[in-house]
Amino acid sequence: MPYNKIADRKGHQGWMKEEGPYFIFPGGGTMFPGGVLRTALDMECGVASFGGYLLSEDALTLSFAPRDSHKAQIQFALERGIPAFVAMLGTRRFPFPPFSFDLVHCSRCLIPFSAYNASYFIEVDWLFRPGAYSVISGPPVQWPKQDKEWADLQSVARALCYELIAVDGNAVIWKKPNGDSCLPNQNEFGLKHCDESDDPSRAWYFKLKKCATRISSVKGKYAVGVIPKWPDRLTKAPSRVKIMKNGINMFDADSRRWARRVAYYKTSLNLKLGTSAVRNVMDMNAFFGGLAAALSSDPLWVMNVVPSRKPLTLDVIYDRGLIGVYHDWIKYNVSVVADKGPKKSHFSTLI
């Protein structure tokens, strides 16, 4: 790897250390060594040690960080075999479906959640399931000289009716309500629910919303504790596929098709799937995640990509306990070939 700056600057926080010709990853993340659940989002992840830890708990963490002064942090994460991509919480929505993650984690990520009328907190709220957990450690949680920021963060959580589970030192855990956030008529951030006509499933290249997404705006049963447990959720048709026309039949057919194809890939094409030679796979047109499901017993992970111009089925993939993103391959190709015209996606570096 070309950079040792991360080891020099972050070695004291447990990110990584340089020992002779090797980089050592102590693990556990910066300040939150424990872990929870099946699908998690780790924001501003460093070298993704939190996601690496959860792999041993049979939980799949999608980690992201910007390409900042730490340079190759996401490259380090991918080389370690941990799901990760380059991104930042800025002006546009993340390319995920609504209510997808069981846990959202932020350790010393320094995201100003209460700034800009709590726009960043609302964006994160839109991503995780009813009954899911939000874990924030480090600043501003009971942090010196950040009393106002910590008070504002608590106020946002209260406005969204989050249940405070625990505050321990510089870490806090909240639980999202199972119903629509109460959002009092008056709150200092001016928070309100999105209109009933808002479609939260459309996430590719959309600006951040200034309203809280209604749980009732997405049909189906997908709350933590209601959705089947892993690994049962992998093979059972999610409720969000049942509301699609012929959804159950398409789901079953897709599962059978990919079981046959993966067997063919391994036997006839001699692809080294299931061996240490292949650690990650990108499915560029994932649909229901059938390829990833057929490979679930192999020691690899699959980045499921659902093209934004195709049916928006990424929510089904997450309900199965898998991970993925929306992407627009056409817009990406235009940007690369012409190097002008449409703005490049924040997520083009995923490939």
Secondary structure, DSSP 8 states (H G I E B T S, - for coil): ----HHHHHHGGGTS-EEETTEEE---S-SS-----SSEEEEES-TT-HHHHHHHTTT-EEEEEE-SSTT-SHHHHHHHTT--EEE---SSB--SS-SS-EEEEEEES----TTHHHHHHHHHHHHHEEEEEEEEEESTTTT-TT-HHHHHHHHHHHHHTT-EEEEEETTEEEEE--SS-----S--TT---B--TT--TT--TT-B--SSB--GGGS-S--STTTS--TTHHHHS--HHHHTSTTHHHHHHHHHHHHHHHHHHHHHTS---TTSTT--EEEETT-TTTHHHHHTTTSS-EEEEEEETTS---HHHHHHTT--EEEE-HHHHHHHHHHSSSS---TTGGG-
